[in-house]
Amino acid sequence: MNVITGIGLVSALGLDSSSSLAAARAGLSRAAVLRTVNPASEDFLQGSPVVGHTLPSGIGEGFVGAAKALIMGRAAMEDLLSRHDLSDAGRVGVYIVLSNYFLNDGPDGATYRSGDLPSVKWKASTHDFLGRLLATGSLGSAVVQRLLYGGHAGVAEALVHAERDLARGVVDVCVIGAIDSCVEPMSLRAAAGAGMLKTDSIPTGYIPGEAAAFFVLVPADRATGSPAAVPLAALATAHDPHHMHLEQPPTGAGLARAVEDCLQQLPAANDAIRLLVSDCNGDERRALEWGYCLVRLRPRYDFGQAQTWLPAMSFGETGCAAGAIAVCMSVRALQRGYAASPVLTITLSSDDGTKAALCVGAHKGH
């Protein structure tokens, strides 16, 4: 089994994991009318103000694209390494997820239905992203450097690669993270064009946010000196051909399959469904998918006493960073003892049809 031994996070709630997660636990939010030039408001919403969760002033303000992601990523990496020294960790693997821009991979979001992921221009602008991210940190060189492009479930895909490399003995420790900003002009334009942005006239949309989140994964036998280590108990991914932007409504089949495959890996599944961490963000189709998923699972699992945490209520819609934030929230809750369950189940649904579920923690008899 592999365990999570450290986390790092920058978000609208703070420039480190401690302040961000403490604020989220208290139910705080820093959503405010966006100060930047807002083409979504101007072109699609007739001047209606758009609210968003932005990083505190000075962190990436005025930057967009790869430059903004790099600034956010360095801040989160510094937070992680300030609490978790990896200078003598052995062979390090780094697995970073950036947005695949499924929603806005074209002018005005017009081509998101095609499923072309991601744009050639975005790939070209980020081809050296990992080298630049690691160049200024104290992590040093990494024997494996893998850059992925994805949505909410992208962190689960990164975990699949990381666990495979750990099992093969290619690396000794893995740093996994995701970085995204949904408050940039292109993202706002695409979300508004698709009717997914929360406004006065669209109450079921999401409030955009931005964040970078990282965590460290190591084999359990290498974490004997880390009493705060949290097991990654189970992981499963699935694909649903009914992606979020088809005309037909979501069925929840792919997400339910991922959750069930994940729970079947546990000796006590009832422990893992007492506290769910969902990536629902206010979007109506995502809520429908979550509801249909639960309906499909109810014949086999009792969700009657389950609690559900929604990170988007505090952080906003954070794109591919949503999955990494959910992991950080769950790990901190278990470390500090305020989780209402020994195991938390995280459910993730990418717009492109990729679904994932992962369980962190250990059941009572483990």
N, C-alpha and C positions, 0 to 999 in steps of 0.2 A: 504493500500500500504506500501511496505517496501522500505527503502532508504539506500544508501551506504554513510557512513560518514567518512571513512578513508581508506587509502591504504598504503601498504608497498611493496618494490620491491628491489631485487638485481639482477643485470644483467651484461652483458659484458660492458654496457655503464656506469655503476656506482654502488656504494654500497648503494644507497638509491633511493627512488622513485623520488625525485626532480631532481637529476642529470641525472638519467636514462631517464626520460620522457622528460626533456628539450633537451637532446641530440637527442632523437628520433624525437622530433618535428622539430629540425634543420636538420634532415636527415642524422645525423652522423652514422658511423659504425666503429667498431673496429675489423672487421674480419681480421685474419692474419693466416699464415701457422701455423698449430698446432705444438707445441714444444714437446708434449708428444710422447711416443712410439706409433706408429700408425699402428696397424696391418691391417687396411683397406688399407692403402697405400702399405704396404709391400706384402700382400698376394693376393690382388685383382687388384691392379692398377699398378703393376710393378714399384713401387717407385714414382709414380706421387704424388706430394705434395697435402695434403688436407688442405683446409682453414676452419677455424671455428671461432665462437664468444665465447671466454672463459672469465670467470670472472677475474677481476684484480688479479694480483699475491697475494698470501697469503690467499685467500678465497677458501678453499677446495682443493688447489693444492696438488697433490699426493694422494688424496683420491678417492675412487670409491664406487659405490653402495649405501647402506643405510648410510654409514658414510658421504659420499659426500652430500647426500640429507639432512642429519641432519644439517651439517654445513651451507649449503645454507639456509635451513628453519629457523634456529636460527637468521641468519643475517637479513632476511626479516622480521621476527617477531619483532626483536628489532627495525627495522626502523618503522614498523607500530606502536608499542607501544610508541615510542619516540614522536610521534605526536598525539596519540590518547589514552588517559589514560582510561583503562578499569578496574582499580582496584576497582571501586565502581559501576560497570555496572550492577550488579545483577547476574542473572543466565546466564552463558556464555556457548555457544555451539561452538565447534571447529570441522570444517569439512575440512579435508586435502586430496588432491588427489596426488597420486604417479603414476608413469608410470605403465601401465599394460604390458609393453614390448611385445606388440602384434607382433612387427616386429622381435624381436630377442629373442623370448622365446624358444631357442633351439640352438644347435651348428651351427655356420655360418648362422643363420637365416633360416635354412632349414625347420623348422616346423611352420613358421608363417602362412602358409595357413590353418593349422588345427583349428585355432581359440581358442586354449587352453590358457586361461587367468587367472591370470598370473601364473608364475611357482611356484611350491611348495617351492622351495628354496628362491625365492624372498619374498614370503609371510612370510616364517619363519624368514628371516633376518629383517623384518620390523614389526613384531608382536607387539613390544613395542615402535614403532616409536613415537607415539603421547605422551606417557608418558615422553620419553626422550626429545622431542621437548619442552614440556611445563615446564620441571623440572628447567631449568635455566632462564626462563623468568619471567617478573613481572606480567604475566597474572593471575597467581594463578591457582586454580583448575577449571575445567570445568565440568559442570553437564552432558554434552553430549560430547563425543569424538568419532568422526566417521572418520575412515580411508577408503578411496576409492581408487580403481585402475582404471585408464582410460587413454584416449587419449585427443585430443584437446577439445572434448566436455565434459570431465570429470568434469569441473567446473560447467557446467549446471546441471549435475546430483547431485553435491554437493549442489547447490542452491535449487533444488527440496526438498532435505531432510531438509535444513535449513528453507525454507519457511513453510514447513509442521510443523516443531517443533515450529516456531514462532506462527503459527495460532492456534496450540493446547495449547499454553501457557506453553510449556515445558521449553523454554528458553526466556530470555529477549533480548539477543544480540548474534549475530553469527559472528565468525571469519572464513572466508573461504579462502582457499589458494591452490596452486598447486606448486609442485617442480619437476624439471626434468633436466637431463643433457644428451644431445645427442652427446657430444664430448668424452664420455667414450669409451674405446676400444671395448667393446661388442656392443655398439650401432653403432659405426663406421663400425665394421665388418659386422653387419647385414644389415645396409643401403647400404654398398658397394655391398654386395652379391645380394641384391634385385635391384640393379641398380638405387637407389634413391639418391645417394650421388653426389653432383655436383663436377665434375672433368674436366680435359682438354678434356676427351673423352665423358663425359656425361653433356652437358651444361644445360639440363633441370632438373638436380637434385637439391637438397636443400643443403644449407650451414648450418652445425650443430651449435647449440648454447646451452646455459644453463641459467636457471633463476629460481628464486623463487618469487612468487607474492601472496600477501594477500590483503584482503579487509574486512571491517566491514559492516554488514547488520543489521539494526534495524527497528522496526516498525516506521512509520512516526511520530506517536504521541510521541515517545520517543526522537525525534531528533529536537524538537522545538528550542533548543538552538544552533543548528548547521546550520548556514546559508549556508554552503557549501555542505549540503546533496544533493545527486543526486538520484532521484527515480529509482528503478528497475521497469520499466513500464510494461514489458511483458516478458514471458519466455515460450519456447516450446521445446520439444524434440521429436525425431522420430527415427526409426530404418530402415536402408536400408539393405536388405540381400546381395546386391551387394557391399561387402566391397572392400577396396582399392586394394587388391592383388589377386582378381579373374582374370581369363583370359579375360573375357568379359569386354568391356569398361564401365566406370561409366555412369549412366543415369541421375544423378542429382535429381531423384525423391524424395528420402528421405530428402535431404537438402531442396528442394523446399517446401516439406510438412511442415517441421519445421518452415521455414521462414513465410509461409502463415499462419500457426496456430498462430504464434507470432504476426504478423501484424493485424490479425483479432481481437486481444484483445484491440487494440488501437482505440480511437475515431477518430483519424486523421492519417491514415496510410501514407499519402503522406509526412508528416513531417519526418517519420522514414526512408524513403528511399532516403533522400537527402544526407546522409552520411553513407556509409557502411564500416564496419571493417571486413575484410576477413582474414581467416587463410591460404590463399594460400601462399605457401612457395617456389615455383620454381619447384615443382614436377609436371610432365606433367599430370598425372591422376587427381591430385587435381585441376589443372587448367581446365581440361575438365569437371569435375563435376561442378565446379563453373559456367562455361559457359552454360552448359545444364540447371542448376538451374535457371539462369537468363532467358533463353529462355522459360522455363515453366511458369515463373512468369509474363513475359511481357504482356500477354493478359489482366491481371488484374491490373498491377501496371506499372507506368511510371518511368523507370529508366534512362530516357534520360538526366536528369540533375544531376544524382547521382555522387558523388565523392566516391572513394574507398581508404581506408587506408590499408596498408599491413605491420603489425608490424614485420613480418619476415625480411623485408628489413633492419631493424636496429638491431634486436635482433637475427636473424637467426632462424632456426627450434628449438623450445624449448619444443617439446613434449607436455605433458599434461599441462605445464605451459603456453602454448600459449593462452588458453582461459582466464586465470586470467590476463595475460598481457594485452589482448584486453580490459578487463573490466577496468583495471587501466588507460590505455591510454584514454579511453572514458570518465571516470570520471574526470580525470585531465583536459581534453579539455573543458568539460562543466563547471568545476569550474573556469577555467582561462578565459573562454569566447572566445576561438579561434576555437571552433567547428563551422562548417558552417551550423549547423542544431540544433534545440532544442532537438532532439532525435537522437540517434545513434543506428543502428542495427548491432549487432555482429553475424556473422555466423561461426559455428564451425563444423568440420567434423572429427570424429575419424576414424582411419584406420579400426577398427572393425565393422563399419557400424552405430555407434551411431552418430546422427546428432542433432544439436541444434541451436537455434536462441534466442537472448535476446535483448531487447531494454532498453536503459538507457536514462534518461532525461524525460522531460515533454513537451507535445505539447502546442502550444500557448494558447489554450483556457482552459488549465487545471487549 
